[in-house]
Each structure stands twice: as C-alpha cells, then as structure tokens.
Amino acid sequence: MIRLARDTDIDVLEKIYIQAKAYLRSIGNNIQWTGEYPSRRTVSDDIALKRLYVCEYDGIIAGAFALCDSPDPTYGYIEGKWRGNDNYKVIHRMVSAHTHPRVAKACIQWCQSHYDNLRIDTHQCNAPMLTAIAYTEFTYSGTVYMADGTERMAFEWFKPEKYEIATNTSIETPRLLLRPWKQEDVSDLFEYASDKDVGPDAGWLPHSTPHDSLNILNAFIKAGDVFAIQHKQDGKVIGSVGIHHCAWNCQYLPIAGKRVKEIGYVLSKNYHNRGLMTEAINHVTQYCFDSLKLDAVTASCFSYNVPSRRVMEKNKMLYLDKVTEHVATLDKEMTLLRYYLINPTEKDR
C-alpha cells in the first residue's frame, strides 16, 4: 500500500535513510546522499509539505519517496533534451528498507498510475535505481547537475497510450497473417511450443501439456502485445511475434531518450529456412514505425542462435552489444546478442 507519510513515521524513515546511505557506500556510490542529507529535517519537511509517501506491506514501511511538483530548478538546464513541457511530477529521495523485493518498482508504478508525466534522476553508480527505472519504461533524456556540481542521469516517462498496440490489429504479408490470438489456436500453439528445439532457443521451456499452452495463450490475449503468425496457405498458426517493453533502452546511447519497443519472435521448426520470419519482422518493424510512431525497435537472441541473428541482420538491424545474463526460465547463464533499428524518419529529424 502507498500512503502519505505521517509524523509518527519519522523515526522509522530516518533509520531507513541512514541504512540506505550505508548501502550506497557499500556498492561504491560515494556521490549520492553524502553528509547528513537526507536528514531527519528533510523527512519532516517533506511530510509537512504532504509530498512524502511510504510503501507499506502488512503495516511495515518497506520504502519511501518524495513526489514533488514542477518545475524543478535542477532540471532547468540539461545536456540533452526533455520531451515534455513543464507540467510534470518529480520522484526524489526514493529509498528501500530492503525488507521486500522490487519496492522501488512498486513505488514508481504507483506514480505512473496517478500521473501522465514523470521525471527522475540518479547517479550512474546507482545500479539498483537504474534497474528500477529501466523496468518502468522511463527513457534517458540527458545529464543534469546538482547544486554541488555533481552529475546525474535524468529520465522522463509519459503515459504510453499514444503508441500502444491496438488489440484488434492484424498485419498481412505476402505469405502470412499476423493477428490476435484466439482460443481455438491452442492446438497449433502446443504443436510447435512442445518441440524441445523451439522454446529453449527463445528463452522458455517446452510446453509439457496442452494446458500449458492454454495458459500462455490466455496470457497473450490478456496482454494484447503478441501476434499469432498464421500461414495463409496452410491455415495454421506457426509462431508468434511480440512487441514488448524494452527494459534496457534507457542505458544505451543509440536509442537513449527514444520511444522504444523490443520485438521477440519464435517460429515452428517445420517452417524454418523459408524466409518467413524475416518477412514477418519486416512488416512488424514498419508497423512499429508507421502506426505506433516508435523511434526505434530492438531485438536480441542467444549467441548460438544463428537463424535468429540472421533475421535481425536481414531486416537491417545494427549490432549493439553482447551481454551475459541469468535466464530465470532456463536457470542458466546465457550470452545474448542485442540489435537495434532506428526509425528512418527519426534520422532525418
């Protein structure tokens, strides 16, 4: 639960901020929250101004943040560019007691459910905060400077209705129909998703039963961001293409500060080596640029997955980097190749 902080919370919040400063020092961040700041007086003033909120679980304060009005003088000058105007809210002094997971993400998402335009900043050494920012769809706007002259990475978020996928959208290509999923697609989904050579290449385990496929299909329908790939000639669903939030877009220069989605795709092994996925992705990227008005798209694949890499390259995506991550669904460390494509009209702006 998120609620306004009260005077009776001051003692607890003071301790949480002291612990947070110690944690920042332990991870090598000697720039943020130095000296007494944020102090007991800071907490008291924020409460008096009715801008300090706490995140509670079963009556225990797990975190807090200040939600401040615009304009923020710190954001008056930026080495970069803000997309919005001066009507925004600023998230400051975000803190977690480390008693519950993903507290910062929960606080940010609460703010996003109540406001249309948010700004936030943090230091490049603050990896936990950068992770929370990335996973809540902020985009990097540039560098701002504190009163003491130290740098901060500044981010901005807008309510995303303007470039969300329409749930009834279909995309037609010469050989394929990309359309919303239907309940009757479950047998086709199970046919390719149960193949031991399909799911792991995309980062998920093969489906064991049709019930597994039905659960996934229902999730696709609810999310509304995954197309079923129907083969026109055969009349069956042979794969999927998803247009998802890109959790890493704010940290990489070529796509920093841009409206970005990540494309994920999978195809039945029986339809490989026909250029079908290249055809599908070509039309999906055009849909992202022309209809969703995105500035860029990204995609990734495991380093050994040459066919998936070739799909990205044939669609003129550019190599960004190679990273090793723990893939929870497979419970192993995997090396990913990441690619991106800038909207051609964005290059001309």
C-alpha positions as CSV (number, residue, x, y, z in Angstrom):
1,M,0.0,0.0,0.0
2,I,1.2,3.5,-0.8
3,R,0.1,6.3,1.5
4,L,1.2,9.8,2.6
5,A,3.8,9.7,5.4
6,R,2.8,10.8,8.9
7,D,4.8,12.4,11.7
8,T,4.7,9.1,13.5
9,D,6.8,7.6,10.7
10,I,9.7,9.9,11.1
11,D,11.8,7.7,13.4
12,V,11.4,4.7,11.1
13,L,12.1,6.7,8.0
14,E,15.2,8.3,9.4
15,K,16.6,4.8,10.1
16,I,15.8,3.6,6.6
17,Y,17.6,6.6,5.0
18,I,20.7,6.1,7.2
19,Q,20.8,2.4,6.2
20,A,20.3,3.4,2.5
21,K,23.3,5.8,2.7
22,A,25.4,3.0,4.2
23,Y,24.3,0.7,1.4
24,L,25.2,3.3,-1.3
25,R,28.7,3.5,0.2
26,S,29.0,-0.3,0.2
27,I,28.3,-0.5,-3.6
28,G,30.9,2.2,-4.3
29,N,28.5,5.1,-4.7
30,N,30.2,7.9,-2.8
31,I,28.4,10.7,-4.7
32,Q,24.7,10.5,-3.7
33,W,23.4,11.3,-0.3
34,T,26.5,12.5,1.3
35,G,26.8,14.2,4.7
36,E,23.6,14.4,6.6
37,Y,21.3,14.5,3.6
38,P,18.6,13.3,3.5
39,S,18.3,14.2,7.2
40,R,15.6,13.9,9.8
41,R,14.7,17.6,8.9
42,T,14.4,16.6,5.3
43,V,11.9,13.9,6.2
44,S,10.0,16.2,8.5
45,D,9.8,19.0,5.8
46,D,8.6,16.5,3.2
47,I,5.8,15.3,5.5
48,A,4.8,18.8,6.3
49,L,4.5,19.6,2.6
50,K,2.5,16.5,2.0
51,R,4.8,15.1,-0.6
52,L,6.4,12.2,1.2
53,Y,4.9,8.8,0.6
54,V,5.6,5.4,2.1
55,C,5.2,1.9,0.7
56,E,3.8,-0.5,3.3
57,Y,3.5,-4.2,3.5
58,D,1.4,-5.6,6.3
59,G,1.8,-2.4,8.2
60,I,5.6,-2.4,7.8
61,I,7.3,0.5,6.0
62,A,9.3,-1.0,3.2
63,G,10.3,2.2,1.4
64,A,9.5,5.8,0.7
65,F,9.7,8.5,-1.9
66,A,9.1,12.2,-2.3
67,L,6.7,13.3,-5.1
68,C,7.5,16.9,-5.9
69,D,5.8,19.5,-8.1
70,S,7.3,21.0,-11.2
71,P,9.2,23.0,-12.2
72,D,12.3,21.5,-10.5
73,P,15.2,24.0,-10.7
74,T,17.7,21.2,-11.1
75,Y,16.0,20.3,-14.4
76,G,16.2,23.8,-15.8
77,Y,19.4,23.0,-17.6
78,I,20.1,19.6,-19.2
79,E,22.8,18.3,-21.5
80,G,20.3,16.6,-23.7
81,K,16.6,17.2,-24.3
82,W,13.4,16.9,-22.4
83,R,10.5,15.7,-24.5
84,G,7.7,17.2,-22.4
85,N,6.7,20.6,-21.1
86,D,6.9,22.0,-17.5
87,N,3.8,20.1,-16.3
88,Y,5.4,17.1,-14.6
89,K,5.9,15.4,-11.3
90,V,9.4,14.6,-9.9
91,I,10.3,11.5,-7.9
92,H,13.0,12.3,-5.4
93,R,14.6,10.6,-2.4
94,M,13.5,7.1,-3.3
95,V,14.5,4.6,-0.6
96,S,14.1,1.0,0.2
97,A,14.4,-0.8,3.6
98,H,15.5,-4.0,1.7
99,T,12.8,-5.9,3.5
100,H,10.8,-6.7,0.4
101,P,11.7,-7.1,-3.3
102,R,11.1,-4.5,-6.0
103,V,10.0,-1.8,-3.7
104,A,11.3,1.0,-6.0
105,K,9.5,-0.5,-9.0
106,A,6.2,-0.7,-7.0
107,C,6.5,3.0,-5.9
108,I,7.3,4.1,-9.5
109,Q,4.4,2.2,-10.9
110,W,2.1,3.8,-8.3
111,C,3.2,7.2,-9.5
112,Q,2.6,6.1,-13.1
113,S,-0.9,5.1,-12.3
114,H,-1.7,8.5,-11.0
115,Y,0.2,10.9,-13.3
116,D,0.9,11.3,-17.0
117,N,4.4,12.8,-17.0
118,L,7.2,11.9,-14.5
119,R,10.9,12.8,-14.2
120,I,13.6,11.2,-12.1
121,D,17.3,11.3,-11.8
122,T,20.1,9.2,-10.3
123,H,23.8,8.6,-10.4
124,Q,25.4,6.2,-12.9
125,C,26.8,4.2,-9.9
126,N,23.3,3.5,-8.6
127,A,22.7,0.2,-10.3
128,P,19.6,-0.8,-8.3
129,M,17.9,2.5,-9.1
130,L,18.8,2.3,-12.8
131,T,17.3,-1.1,-12.9
132,A,14.0,0.1,-11.4
133,I,14.0,3.0,-13.9
134,A,14.6,0.7,-16.8
135,Y,11.9,-1.7,-15.9
136,T,9.3,1.0,-15.6
137,E,9.7,2.4,-19.1
138,F,11.5,5.7,-18.5
139,T,13.6,7.0,-21.3
140,Y,17.0,8.6,-20.8
141,S,16.9,12.4,-21.5
142,G,20.4,13.6,-20.7
143,T,22.7,14.9,-17.9
144,V,21.6,17.3,-15.2
145,Y,23.7,18.9,-12.4
146,M,23.1,19.1,-8.7
147,A,23.8,22.3,-6.7
148,D,27.2,20.8,-5.7
149,G,28.1,20.3,-9.4
150,T,27.8,16.5,-9.5
151,E,26.2,14.8,-12.5
152,R,23.0,12.8,-12.6
153,M,21.4,10.8,-15.3
154,A,17.9,12.2,-15.9
155,F,14.9,10.2,-17.2
156,E,11.4,11.0,-18.3
157,W,8.2,9.0,-18.6
158,F,4.9,9.6,-20.3
159,K,1.7,7.7,-20.2
160,P,2.1,5.5,-23.3
161,E,-1.4,5.4,-24.9
162,K,-0.1,7.1,-28.0
163,Y,1.9,4.1,-29.1
164,E,0.3,1.1,-27.6
165,I,-0.8,-1.8,-29.8
166,A,-4.4,-2.0,-30.7
167,T,-5.8,-5.3,-29.5
168,N,-7.7,-5.9,-32.8
169,T,-4.7,-5.2,-35.1
170,S,-3.8,-7.5,-37.9
171,I,-0.8,-7.3,-40.2
172,E,-0.8,-9.0,-43.6
173,T,2.3,-10.0,-45.5
174,P,2.5,-11.9,-48.8
175,R,2.5,-15.3,-47.1
176,L,1.4,-14.6,-43.5
177,L,-1.3,-13.1,-41.4
178,L,-0.2,-11.7,-38.1
179,R,-3.3,-11.4,-36.0
180,P,-4.6,-11.5,-32.4
181,W,-4.7,-14.9,-30.7
182,K,-7.9,-17.0,-30.4
183,Q,-8.8,-19.8,-28.0
184,E,-9.0,-22.2,-30.9
185,D,-5.3,-21.7,-31.6
186,V,-4.3,-23.8,-28.6
187,S,-3.6,-27.0,-30.6
188,D,-1.4,-25.2,-33.1
189,L,0.5,-23.4,-30.3
190,F,1.1,-26.7,-28.4
191,E,2.3,-28.4,-31.6
192,Y,5.3,-26.0,-32.0
193,A,5.7,-25.0,-28.4
194,S,6.1,-28.6,-27.2
195,D,9.1,-29.1,-29.5
196,K,12.3,-29.3,-27.4
197,D,14.2,-27.4,-30.0
198,V,11.9,-24.4,-30.2
199,G,11.3,-22.9,-26.7
200,P,14.8,-23.0,-25.3
201,D,16.2,-21.1,-28.2
202,A,13.7,-18.3,-27.3
203,G,14.3,-18.5,-23.6
204,W,11.5,-20.7,-22.3
205,L,10.9,-24.3,-21.6
206,P,8.9,-26.6,-24.0
207,H,5.2,-26.9,-23.1
208,S,4.5,-30.3,-21.4
209,T,0.7,-30.3,-21.9
210,P,-2.0,-28.5,-23.9
211,H,-2.9,-26.9,-20.6
212,D,0.5,-25.2,-20.5
213,S,-0.2,-23.8,-24.0
214,L,-3.7,-22.7,-23.0
215,N,-2.3,-20.7,-20.0
216,I,0.2,-19.0,-22.3
217,L,-2.4,-18.3,-25.0
218,N,-4.7,-16.7,-22.4
219,A,-1.7,-14.5,-21.2
220,F,-1.1,-13.5,-24.9
221,I,-4.8,-12.5,-25.2
222,K,-4.8,-10.5,-22.0
223,A,-1.6,-8.7,-22.7
224,G,-2.6,-7.8,-26.3
225,D,1.0,-7.4,-27.4
226,V,1.7,-10.7,-29.1
227,F,0.6,-11.6,-32.7
228,A,-0.2,-15.1,-33.8
229,I,1.6,-15.9,-37.1
230,Q,-0.8,-17.7,-39.3
231,H,0.5,-19.3,-42.5
232,K,-2.0,-18.3,-45.3
233,Q,-1.6,-21.4,-47.4
234,D,-1.7,-23.9,-44.6
235,G,-4.2,-22.0,-42.5
236,K,-2.5,-22.8,-39.2
237,V,-0.6,-20.8,-36.5
238,I,3.1,-21.5,-36.8
239,G,4.7,-19.0,-34.4
240,S,4.4,-15.6,-32.7
241,V,5.8,-12.1,-32.8
242,G,5.6,-9.9,-29.7
243,I,6.1,-6.1,-29.3
244,H,7.2,-5.6,-25.7
245,H,8.6,-3.1,-23.3
246,C,12.4,-2.7,-23.8
247,A,13.9,-2.9,-20.3
248,W,17.3,-1.9,-21.5
249,N,16.5,1.1,-23.8
250,C,17.5,3.9,-21.4
251,Q,21.1,2.8,-20.9
252,Y,22.4,2.7,-24.5
253,L,23.4,5.7,-26.4
254,P,22.0,4.9,-29.9
255,I,18.4,4.6,-28.5
256,A,18.7,6.7,-25.4
257,G,15.8,9.1,-24.9
258,K,13.7,7.4,-27.6
259,R,10.3,5.6,-27.7
260,V,11.5,2.0,-28.0
261,K,9.9,-1.4,-28.0
262,E,11.6,-4.8,-28.1
263,I,10.5,-7.4,-30.7
264,G,10.5,-11.0,-29.7
265,Y,9.7,-13.9,-32.1
266,V,9.5,-17.7,-32.4
267,L,8.7,-19.9,-35.3
268,S,7.8,-23.6,-35.7
269,K,10.8,-25.6,-36.7
270,N,8.8,-27.1,-39.6
271,Y,8.7,-23.7,-41.2
272,H,12.4,-22.7,-40.9
273,N,14.6,-21.8,-43.9
274,R,11.8,-20.2,-45.9
275,G,12.3,-16.6,-45.1
276,L,9.0,-16.4,-43.3
277,M,10.2,-14.8,-40.0
278,T,12.3,-12.3,-42.0
279,E,9.1,-11.4,-43.8
280,A,7.1,-11.1,-40.6
281,I,9.7,-8.9,-38.8
282,N,10.0,-6.6,-41.8
283,H,6.3,-5.9,-41.6
284,V,6.2,-5.6,-37.8
285,T,9.0,-3.1,-37.8
286,Q,7.1,-1.0,-40.3
287,Y,4.0,-1.2,-38.2
288,C,6.1,-0.1,-35.2
289,F,7.3,3.0,-37.0
290,D,4.3,3.9,-39.1
291,S,1.4,3.1,-36.7
292,L,2.9,3.1,-33.2
293,K,5.2,6.0,-34.1
294,L,8.1,4.5,-32.3
295,D,11.6,6.0,-32.7
296,A,13.4,2.6,-32.6
297,V,13.0,-1.1,-32.1
298,T,15.3,-3.7,-30.5
299,A,15.7,-7.4,-30.6
300,S,18.0,-10.0,-29.2
301,C,19.0,-13.6,-29.4
302,F,21.3,-16.1,-27.8
303,S,24.7,-16.0,-29.3
304,Y,24.5,-19.6,-30.7
305,N,21.2,-18.9,-32.5
306,V,22.4,-18.0,-36.0
307,P,19.0,-18.2,-37.7
308,S,17.5,-15.6,-35.3
309,R,20.6,-13.4,-35.7
310,R,20.2,-13.6,-39.5
311,V,16.6,-12.4,-39.2
312,M,17.7,-9.3,-37.4
313,E,20.5,-8.6,-39.9
314,K,18.3,-9.2,-42.9
315,N,16.0,-6.5,-41.5
316,K,18.9,-4.1,-41.3
317,M,19.2,-4.1,-37.5
318,L,22.5,-2.9,-36.2
319,Y,24.6,-4.8,-33.7
320,L,24.7,-3.1,-30.3
321,D,26.5,-5.4,-27.8
322,K,26.9,-8.8,-26.3
323,V,25.9,-9.4,-22.7
324,T,25.7,-12.4,-20.3
325,E,22.6,-12.7,-18.2
326,H,20.9,-15.2,-16.0
327,V,17.8,-16.5,-17.8
328,A,15.5,-17.5,-15.0
329,T,13.1,-19.7,-17.1
330,L,16.1,-21.8,-18.1
331,D,18.0,-21.4,-14.8
332,K,21.3,-20.8,-16.6
333,E,23.7,-18.1,-17.7
334,M,23.3,-17.2,-21.4
335,T,25.1,-14.8,-23.7
336,L,22.8,-12.6,-25.7
337,L,23.5,-10.5,-28.9
338,R,21.5,-7.3,-28.9
339,Y,20.4,-5.4,-32.0
340,Y,18.5,-2.2,-32.7
341,L,16.9,-0.3,-35.6
342,I,16.2,3.4,-35.7
343,N,13.1,4.7,-37.4
344,P,14.3,6.1,-40.7
345,T,12.2,9.3,-40.2
346,E,13.9,9.7,-36.8
347,K,17.3,10.0,-38.5
348,D,16.1,13.0,-40.5
349,R,14.8,15.0,-37.6
